[in-house]
């Protein structure tokens, strides 16, 4: 839909030579086929590329307008680059084009119903100006010929619905985001219960350690041999537990990760030194 002639046709017209062949059509037939009219029923008219029909064609709500023609370049039937049935509202100049389906020999067909027409055409009080536009690349002169007038007869029982107004890009109402509440720790009673459950397993853990041959007699030797390594390792283990406790009760992830990284480095370095000291005692036959 547009308010001026076809832009593509204008471009092709500028490229046409003065003495070239001309596009036209022949064997053109216009028919108005009503619903249930059957084969051969309805109105039929012959169309001419040189003069329009003298009387307007009426298209009711149940009718189908059908045009069959053969596009010609000079005297030869040929398929053009484009072929349209263009309808124009004379008051506003509003246009709508319907493309012909074309074969290589130039034979083409187009069908139009009221459902295909814009709202402005269906509600217009004046007859629409119907033109056939045929053009292609090359030196041949394009055709833009007023062929007939079309009166659209809307259905009075079910008038066409007016289209919704176009959306305008304006400021929208302010959006207020509602964010979810920060995650909360479990209730204190549940935390206290699981803490007691873990502490209750410590005696069983110590008992299993004793049964496996563990003893505390070497604690003094270990601390005397490498007090810094063993002290930092045990302290880092307790510090990591404290980090987990703070993360569970107060800290967020960004507060926890830097502290946990420092404690982990201390535990790795001091643990390797402590294990070296333990290995020395094992090689000496003290364990």
Wavefront OBJ file of the C-alpha trace (Angstrom):
o trace
v 0.000 0.000 0.000
v 1.417 3.393 -0.949
v 0.470 6.969 -1.954
v 2.339 7.135 -5.280
v 2.883 5.082 -8.439
v 5.037 1.996 -8.366
v 8.665 2.848 -7.622
v 9.860 -0.204 -9.487
v 7.875 0.851 -12.566
v 9.430 4.324 -12.470
v 12.923 2.840 -12.331
v 12.212 0.575 -15.281
v 10.703 3.477 -17.254
v 13.900 5.496 -16.889
v 15.905 2.601 -18.310
v 13.670 2.122 -21.380
v 14.827 3.284 -24.793
v 12.728 5.604 -26.879
v 12.429 3.355 -29.927
v 12.296 0.006 -28.108
v 9.391 -2.447 -28.110
v 6.455 -1.916 -25.769
v 4.907 -4.169 -23.163
v 1.198 -4.859 -23.534
v -1.282 -7.681 -23.008
v -3.760 -9.633 -25.098
v -6.542 -12.179 -24.623
v -7.405 -10.473 -21.342
v -10.611 -11.511 -19.591
v -12.108 -10.119 -16.407
v -14.638 -12.233 -14.531
v -16.606 -11.768 -11.342
v -17.320 -15.163 -9.798
v -19.911 -15.238 -7.040
v -20.082 -17.909 -4.379
v -22.072 -20.889 -5.724
v -22.350 -19.390 -9.236
v -20.727 -22.465 -10.809
v -18.563 -22.718 -13.934
v -19.458 -20.053 -16.498
v -21.580 -18.055 -14.083
v -21.060 -14.437 -13.123
v -19.874 -11.428 -15.091
v -17.276 -11.598 -17.873
v -15.634 -8.719 -19.716
v -12.877 -8.388 -22.295
v -10.065 -6.017 -21.331
v -8.156 -3.829 -23.755
v -4.644 -2.366 -23.264
v -5.700 0.814 -25.029
v -9.113 1.776 -23.598
v -10.793 1.128 -20.222
v -14.228 -0.391 -19.741
v -17.048 2.131 -19.965
v -18.992 0.838 -16.942
v -17.653 0.147 -13.450
v -17.276 -3.412 -12.183
v -18.993 -4.220 -8.874
v -17.290 -6.499 -6.342
v -19.540 -7.694 -3.522
v -18.447 -9.379 -0.290
v -18.906 -12.936 -1.647
v -17.420 -12.290 -5.112
v -13.988 -13.065 -6.519
v -12.447 -10.833 -9.175
v -10.327 -12.846 -11.605
v -8.204 -11.537 -14.502
v -6.518 -13.788 -17.055
v -4.196 -12.306 -19.712
v -1.120 -12.877 -21.820
v 1.706 -10.374 -21.423
v 3.397 -9.460 -24.686
v 6.623 -7.730 -25.579
v 5.996 -6.322 -29.026
v 3.986 -9.095 -30.656
v 5.417 -12.023 -28.676
v 4.016 -13.494 -25.508
v 6.735 -13.297 -22.877
v 7.074 -13.384 -19.119
v 7.875 -9.879 -17.762
v 9.846 -9.118 -14.658
v 6.723 -7.804 -12.957
v 2.999 -7.619 -13.638
v 0.479 -6.145 -11.226
v -3.159 -5.250 -10.896
v -2.991 -1.886 -9.140
v -6.036 -0.408 -7.369
v -6.078 3.280 -6.466
v -8.501 5.244 -4.299
v -9.037 8.487 -6.292
v -9.582 10.800 -3.313
v -6.551 9.890 -1.222
v -4.353 8.395 -3.939
v -3.912 5.303 -1.805
v -2.712 2.300 -3.851
v -2.494 -1.461 -3.427
v -0.971 -3.868 -5.966
v -1.690 -7.559 -6.554
v 0.908 -9.551 -8.467
v -0.003 -11.788 -11.386
v 1.182 -15.375 -11.303
v 3.011 -15.719 -14.634
v 4.244 -18.496 -16.909
v 7.169 -18.365 -19.307
v 4.837 -17.786 -22.283
v 3.419 -14.653 -20.635
v 0.105 -16.128 -19.491
v -0.838 -14.754 -16.097
v -3.658 -14.784 -13.581
v -4.640 -12.790 -10.516
v -7.554 -13.171 -8.108
v -8.821 -10.567 -5.636
v -11.557 -10.711 -2.989
v -12.735 -8.164 -0.475
v -10.662 -9.912 2.190
v -7.541 -8.935 0.245
v -8.458 -5.232 0.140
v -7.449 -2.651 2.734
v -10.129 -1.264 5.030
v -9.975 2.107 3.235
v -10.889 0.471 -0.089
v -13.818 -1.511 1.293
v -15.331 1.567 2.945
v -14.661 3.980 0.053
v -17.694 5.715 -1.464
v -15.995 6.142 -4.835
v -15.029 3.620 -7.469
v -11.442 2.445 -7.371
v -9.223 3.056 -10.381
v -7.844 -0.305 -11.588
v -4.701 -0.372 -13.728
v -2.569 -3.151 -15.176
v 1.166 -2.614 -14.794
v 3.623 -4.667 -16.856
v 7.358 -3.966 -16.987
v 10.719 -5.676 -17.216
v 14.419 -5.012 -17.619
v 15.670 -4.008 -21.029
v 14.729 -1.372 -23.599
v 11.007 -2.155 -23.910
v 8.580 0.520 -22.726
v 6.587 -0.538 -19.645
v 2.805 -0.478 -19.495
v 0.740 1.310 -16.862
v -2.788 1.360 -18.266
v -6.031 2.304 -16.557
v -8.241 -0.641 -17.520
v -11.476 -0.419 -15.532
v -13.144 1.068 -12.467
v -14.033 -1.123 -9.488
v -16.891 -0.436 -7.087
v -16.559 -2.309 -3.803
v -19.942 -3.211 -2.311
v -19.454 -3.980 1.374
v -21.668 -6.437 3.233
v -24.238 -4.396 5.179
v -24.964 -7.183 7.663
v -21.325 -7.596 8.722
v -19.502 -4.323 8.074
v -15.689 -4.537 7.918
v -13.884 -4.077 11.203
v -11.732 -1.000 11.501
v -8.033 -1.856 11.913
v -6.410 -1.168 15.249
v -4.385 2.048 15.364
v -0.687 1.765 14.657
v 1.565 1.467 17.665
v 3.328 4.688 18.532
v 6.796 4.560 20.027
v 6.330 6.719 23.089
v 7.403 6.593 26.712
v 6.034 3.557 28.513
v 4.943 3.419 32.180
v 7.776 2.966 34.639
v 8.567 -0.646 35.435
v 9.132 -1.503 39.112
v 11.115 -4.693 39.499
v 10.352 -6.950 42.438
v 13.407 -8.950 43.395
v 13.368 -12.114 45.439
v 14.478 -11.855 49.039
v 18.042 -12.878 49.865
v 18.391 -16.560 50.756
v 18.178 -17.199 54.466
v 19.907 -19.781 56.609
v 17.949 -22.633 58.081
v 16.162 -22.037 61.420
v 18.470 -22.108 64.435
v 16.813 -25.114 65.963
v 17.585 -27.194 62.853
v 21.172 -25.953 62.750
v 21.592 -26.733 66.454
v 20.216 -30.260 65.985
v 22.623 -31.128 63.182
v 25.540 -29.590 65.085
v 24.836 -31.909 68.029
v 24.513 -34.861 65.634
v 27.985 -34.136 64.215
v 29.533 -33.648 67.666
v 28.034 -36.970 68.773
v 30.069 -38.774 66.109
v 33.400 -37.398 67.368
v 33.844 -40.059 70.112
v 33.278 -42.782 67.518
v 35.810 -41.125 65.221
v 38.425 -40.915 67.966
v 37.790 -44.530 68.927
v 38.276 -45.701 65.366
v 41.498 -43.665 65.178
v 42.849 -45.413 68.294
v 41.903 -48.850 66.960
v 43.792 -48.131 63.734
v 47.013 -47.515 65.676
v 46.926 -43.816 66.260
v 48.511 -42.454 69.415
v 49.247 -39.108 71.003
v 52.725 -39.977 72.200
v 54.332 -38.403 69.122
v 52.458 -35.114 69.460
v 55.237 -33.601 71.514
v 57.950 -34.890 69.163
v 56.118 -33.523 66.143
v 55.652 -30.113 67.691
v 59.285 -29.984 68.796
v 60.568 -31.061 65.380
v 58.408 -28.730 63.285
v 56.227 -26.519 65.450
v 55.467 -23.932 62.771
v 54.311 -26.443 60.146
v 52.151 -28.507 62.491
v 50.769 -25.451 64.245
v 49.829 -23.687 61.025
v 48.311 -26.846 59.553
v 46.090 -27.506 62.576
v 45.250 -23.815 62.749
v 44.309 -23.700 59.043
v 41.977 -26.688 59.510
v 40.221 -24.917 62.384
v 40.242 -21.637 60.411
v 38.546 -23.310 57.427
v 35.824 -24.591 59.719
v 35.425 -21.050 60.972
v 35.154 -19.766 57.398
v 32.365 -22.270 56.697
v 30.607 -21.189 59.878
v 30.779 -17.515 58.921
v 29.514 -18.290 55.406
v 26.570 -20.161 56.885
v 25.676 -17.416 59.345
v 26.700 -14.014 57.961
v 29.045 -13.860 54.973
v 28.146 -13.969 51.310
v 30.083 -15.837 48.627
v 32.266 -12.855 47.661
v 33.341 -12.403 51.282
v 33.994 -16.099 51.795
v 36.088 -16.945 48.729
v 39.093 -14.606 49.382
v 39.439 -15.765 53.011
v 39.010 -19.423 52.034
v 41.694 -19.032 49.332
v 44.223 -17.639 51.862
v 43.461 -20.384 54.400
v 43.735 -23.058 51.687
v 47.201 -21.829 50.625
v 48.389 -21.867 54.248
v 46.983 -25.368 54.748
v 48.689 -26.666 51.569
v 52.134 -25.235 52.372
v 52.119 -26.084 56.082
v 50.568 -29.508 55.449
v 53.332 -30.472 53.024
v 55.977 -29.462 55.590
v 54.170 -31.362 58.337
v 53.920 -34.505 56.208
v 57.649 -34.264 55.457
v 58.367 -34.282 59.196
v 56.061 -37.287 59.712
v 57.798 -39.149 56.898
v 61.195 -38.511 58.490
v 60.042 -40.152 61.716
v 58.564 -43.068 59.806
v 61.847 -43.634 57.945
v 63.664 -43.489 61.278
v 61.484 -46.325 62.549
v 59.737 -44.229 65.206
v 56.242 -44.923 63.861
l 1 2 3 4 5 6 7 8 9 10 11 12 13 14 15 16 17 18 19 20 21 22 23 24 25 26 27 28 29 30 31 32 33 34 35 36 37 38 39 40 41 42 43 44 45 46 47 48 49 50 51 52 53 54 55 56 57 58 59 60 61 62 63 64 65 66 67 68 69 70 71 72 73 74 75 76 77 78 79 80 81 82 83 84 85 86 87 88 89 90 91 92 93 94 95 96 97 98 99 100 101 102 103 104 105 106 107 108 109 110 111 112 113 114 115 116 117 118 119 120 121 122 123 124 125 126 127 128 129 130 131 132 133 134 135 136 137 138 139 140 141 142 143 144 145 146 147 148 149 150 151 152 153 154 155 156 157 158 159 160 161 162 163 164 165 166 167 168 169 170 171 172 173 174 175 176 177 178 179 180 181 182 183 184 185 186 187 188 189 190 191 192 193 194 195 196 197 198 199 200 201 202 203 204 205 206 207 208 209 210 211 212 213 214 215 216 217 218 219 220 221 222 223 224 225 226 227 228 229 230 231 232 233 234 235 236 237 238 239 240 241 242 243 244 245 246 247 248 249 250 251 252 253 254 255 256 257 258 259 260 261 262 263 264 265 266 267 268 269 270 271 272 273 274 275 276 277 278 279 280 281 282 283 284 285 286 287
